[in-house]
Amino acid sequence: MRLVMLGPPGAGKGTQAQRLVQKYGLLHLSTGEILRAAVASGTPAGLNAKAAMERGELVPDEVVVAIVAERIAQPDAERGFVLDGFPRTVPQAQALDRILGERGVKLNAVIELKVDEGILVKRIETRVTQMTARGERLRSDDNAEVLKGRLAAYRELTAPLVDYYAASGLLRSVDGMAPIDAVTAAINRILRSVGKAKPARRKARAGKVLKAPQPRSDAGPSARKGTNLGSN
């Protein structure tokens, strides 16, 4: 099973990807982790990424695509994977299609977590206020203005992927504002419907826009043109 997680920063993609890993034994392929591993291992694409970073530049699309291609060609990706943070743009999605096509496989589904951006911003403002009141140190990304910038980048660069994958029939949308367990259950129903979901050999809970109640409280970063080695 090969999946892509879509959604703006703070949508909970990483949380749901980890649950897919636990239930189905998939690899969670986060773009930042893939890039860091390639740089550390000294692969040709990794060296190109390192050179871009040392120049203070974002890693070019062609280098990111090459690194992802190297990673999904490794034996541990044969059972399946969930991509989180890649593709970020339509050209990257087209490149991923080519990479998979050359291997004689394709994506099984693209899961979009639909969220209310205004609520995401309000959450981080509340968290910053609470952390400040407790005297806790804030991270550089614990900032509503930073989140707004990332949301704007997502709308410009990554949101067009929704139409791209909808046209191919792969897109499945989930109410990402629901409680975490409800989002997980909705995703599991989707995967059963595409007929490829086979739980790993351990006990786990099973779980088009699928509705579920009440917002949840996790948030995180995301898309910009090019890619760096930061969080996804």
N, C-alpha and C positions, 0 to 999 in steps of 0.2 A: 504494500500500500504506500503510495507516494502522494503527499499532501502539501499544500501551501496554506499558511495562515495569513490572512489579511486583516488589517484594522489599524486605526491611528494609534499613536503613542498613548499608553494608558488603557488600552482596550482589554488587556489581559491575555495577549497572545502567548507570552512565555509561560504563564500559569497553565493554560489549556494545552500547550505543546507538551509540557512535562507530564500532564495526566495521560496524554496519548502515548507517550513513551512508556509509562508504567503499565498501562492497560494492554497495549498492542505490541510492545517490544520494539517500537520504531526508534530510529535515531532522531534526536532533536538537533537539527543543523541550524545554529544561529550564525548569521553572517559574521558578526564580530569574532566569535570563537573560531570559525573556519579561517578567517584572515590571520588571526594571531597564531594559529597552529601552522599555517603555511609559512609565515615569516619565521617562526621558530625552527621549522624543519629545513629551511633553506631551499625549497623547491624553486624552479625558475620563476613561476608566477609569484611565489612568496617574496623572492628577492626584488621583483618589480614593485610589489606592494610596499616593501620596506623602503625602497628608494623614493617612492612617492611620499611616504610619510616623513622621511628625513628632509624632504624639500618643503615640508609643511603643506602638502597638497592632499586632496581627497584621492583615494585610490580609484583610478579610471574604471569605467564599466567593463572594458575588455579584460582587465586584470582580474576583477572580481568574478567575472563569468568563467575565466580559466581556472581560478582557484576552486569555485564551486564544482566545475566539471571534474577536476582532479578528485575532489572529496567524494562525490557520489559514485565515482568509478571504483572506490575501494570496497573490498569484500563485505565489510560490516554494514554497508548500505544496501545490500541485496535484499534483505527482508523488507526494507521500506524505510521511509524517512518523512519527517515533517519539517519543512523549510520555514524559518521564522526570520524575517528581515530581508529575504530575497525571494522573488524579484522585487525591486523597488520601482521599476519603470517598465513601460511596455516593451522597449527594446530588450531589456533584461529578460522579460517573460518570453519574448520570441526566441532569444538565445537559449533559454532553458528548454523550450520545446524542441529546438534543434538538437541539443545535447541528449535529451531523453530519446528522441527519434533515432539518433545514431546508435543507441543502445537497444533499440527495439522495444522500448517501454514508453509509458506516458503517465501523466498525472491522473490520479483517481478522483480527486476533488480539490476544490479551493474553498476554504472556510473563511467567510468574512464575518468578523465580529462588529456588528453595528452598534454605535454608541452615540450619546449626546455630548458633543464637545463642550457645551456650556457647563454641564455637570462635572466633566473631567477637570476643567479649570477651577471650578468652585471647590472641588475636593482638594486639589493641591494647595489652594489658598488657605483652606481650613487646616490642612496638615502643617503648613508653614507656621501659621498662627499658633497652633498647639505646641509645636516643637520649640518655637521661640519662647513661649511662656514657660516651658519646662527647662529652658536654658540649654537645649540640645544643639549640637552642631548641625548646620544645614549643609547638604551636598550642593554642588554647583548646579545640579539640575532640579533641585527643590525650589523652583521658581516659576510662578505662573507665566511670566513673560517668556521664559525659555520654552515652556510647554506650548504657548500660543504660536511661537515661531515654528516649532516642530509640527504642530497641527496644520499650519499654513503650508509648510513644505509637503506634508502628506497629501493635502488636497491638490496641490499643483502637480506633484510627480507621481504619486502612488495611487491615488483614487481612480485615475483612468484605467487601472487594472481591473476594476470592478466590471466595466463595460467589456473589456477584452475577454475576461474569463466567462462573463455571462453569454457572450456571443458563441463561445465554444461549448456551452452547456455544462461547464465544470463548476460554476459558482453556486455555492449554497450559503445563505445568509442566516445569522443567528442573532438574537437579541442579546448583545453583549452587556447590557445594563442589568441583566438578571443576576441573581445570586450565583456564585461560582459553580455550585453543584448543579444548578439548573442549566447553566451554559454547557457544562460537561455532558449532561444527559441529552441535551439537544444535539450536540455534535455526535454523540454515539448513535443516535437515531439516524442521523444523516449517513454515517458510515455504514450502518446496516442496510440502508436503502440503496447505496451504491454497490452493495454486494461484495465488498472486499475486506470487511472488518473481521479479523480473526484474533481474538484475545490471546495474549501470551500465556504461557503455562503457569498461571498463578490465579488466585481468586481476585476478582476486581468487580466493581459495580459497573453495570451497563448503563448506559445512558441510551428551507426554503423559507420567509423569515419565521423562525420558530420563537414564539413568545414565551416569556417567563417573567415572574414578578420581581420588583424591588431592585434598586441598584446595589452594587458592591463597592468595595473601597480600595482595590489595588490600582496602581497607576505606573506607567513607565514611559521611556523615550521612544523616538523613531526617525522618520525618513528625511533624507536630504539628497541633493544631486551629488552623484559619486558616493563613495562609501569610505568611512574611516574605521579605526579599530575600537571605537567606543561601544557603548551599549546599544542594543537593538530593541 
